[in-house]
Amino acid sequence: QVHLVESGGGSVQAGGSLNVSCAASGYTITEYEMAWFRRGPGKEREGVATIAHDNSRTIYSDSVEGRFTISKDNAKNTLYLQMNNLQPEDTAMYYCAAKRGTVFLSLVPEQYNTWGQGTQVTVSS
């Protein structure tokens, strides 16, 4: 099965940028829909963005639309999340997740069966 490891988190000031990565091992990620989720302090886990197994479609949460970009490099077996204009409310542990691709994209965490350990993103004002 796919094993996922996130990296690239850190602490930035509001307005800054970060690019977090999720390296996959096992099966090729071209078979999987992959997504980013996050859990902020005192908040429930929420979906951030997802990308289809064939990179044909993406979905973003309203809170990050226009600021974040999800991408997948199949040759490197790596998922990315480019985060621009970060705000304090973006402070959270960011997790990547994978599921077998279907015709419908999903940001429902219960539908994902493989998860990374998370990488912390902290945004100060």
C-alpha positions in Angstrom: 0.0 0.0 0.0 1.0 3.7 -0.3 3.0 5.2 2.5 2.9 9.0 2.8 5.4 11.4 4.5 4.8 15.2 4.7 7.6 17.8 4.9 8.1 21.5 4.4 6.1 23.0 7.2 7.3 25.8 9.3 6.6 29.2 10.9 5.9 32.3 8.7 4.4 35.7 9.1 1.1 36.7 7.6 1.4 37.2 3.9 4.2 34.7 3.5 4.3 31.5 1.5 5.2 27.9 2.1 5.3 24.8 -0.1 4.6 21.6 1.7 5.3 18.2 0.1 4.0 14.7 0.5 6.3 11.9 -0.7 4.6 8.6 -1.5 6.1 5.2 -1.6 4.7 1.8 -2.5 2.4 2.0 -5.5 2.5 4.8 -8.1 0.3 7.7 -7.1 -1.2 7.9 -10.6 -3.7 5.3 -9.3 -4.8 7.5 -6.4 -6.9 10.6 -5.7 -4.7 12.6 -3.2 -5.7 15.4 -0.9 -4.6 17.8 1.8 -6.5 18.1 5.1 -5.7 20.3 8.1 -6.6 20.5 11.8 -6.1 23.9 13.5 -6.0 24.5 17.3 -9.5 23.8 18.8 -10.9 23.0 15.3 -12.1 19.9 13.5 -10.2 18.4 10.6 -11.2 20.0 7.4 -10.5 19.4 3.7 -8.2 21.8 2.0 -7.7 20.6 -1.6 -7.9 17.4 -3.6 -6.6 16.3 -7.0 -7.8 13.5 -9.2 -5.7 10.4 -9.8 -5.0 11.5 -13.4 -4.5 15.2 -12.4 -7.6 16.2 -14.5 -9.6 17.8 -11.8 -9.1 19.7 -8.5 -11.3 20.9 -5.7 -10.4 23.6 -3.1 -12.1 24.7 0.1 -13.6 28.2 -0.1 -11.2 29.4 2.6 -8.1 28.7 0.5 -9.4 29.2 -3.1 -7.2 31.5 -5.0 -4.4 31.3 -2.4 -3.4 27.6 -2.4 -2.5 25.4 -5.3 -2.4 21.6 -5.2 -0.3 19.7 -7.7 1.1 16.2 -8.2 4.4 15.2 -9.8 3.8 11.6 -10.9 7.4 11.1 -12.0 8.6 12.0 -8.5 5.7 10.3 -6.7 5.1 13.5 -4.8 2.1 15.7 -3.9 2.6 19.4 -3.2 0.6 22.2 -1.7 1.8 25.7 -2.6 0.4 28.1 0.0 0.5 31.8 -0.7 -0.7 34.8 1.3 -0.9 32.7 4.5 -3.0 34.0 7.3 -3.2 33.2 11.0 -6.3 31.2 10.5 -4.3 28.9 8.2 -2.3 27.7 11.3 -2.8 24.0 11.5 -1.3 20.6 11.2 -1.4 19.7 7.5 -2.0 16.1 6.5 -1.8 14.4 3.1 -4.1 11.5 2.3 -4.8 9.1 -0.5 -7.6 6.9 -1.7 -8.3 4.9 -4.9 -9.5 7.2 -7.6 -13.1 7.3 -8.5 -15.2 9.5 -10.8 -16.1 11.7 -7.9 -13.6 13.8 -6.0 -13.9 14.0 -2.2 -12.8 16.1 0.7 -14.5 13.8 3.2 -11.7 12.5 5.5 -13.6 9.3 6.3 -13.3 8.2 2.7 -9.5 8.3 2.8 -7.7 5.2 3.9 -4.0 6.2 3.8 -2.6 9.2 5.8 0.7 10.8 6.5 1.9 11.9 9.9 1.4 15.6 9.3 3.5 18.7 9.0 3.0 21.8 11.2 2.3 25.2 9.6 2.2 28.2 11.9 1.3 31.7 10.7 1.9 34.7 13.0 0.3 38.2 12.6 
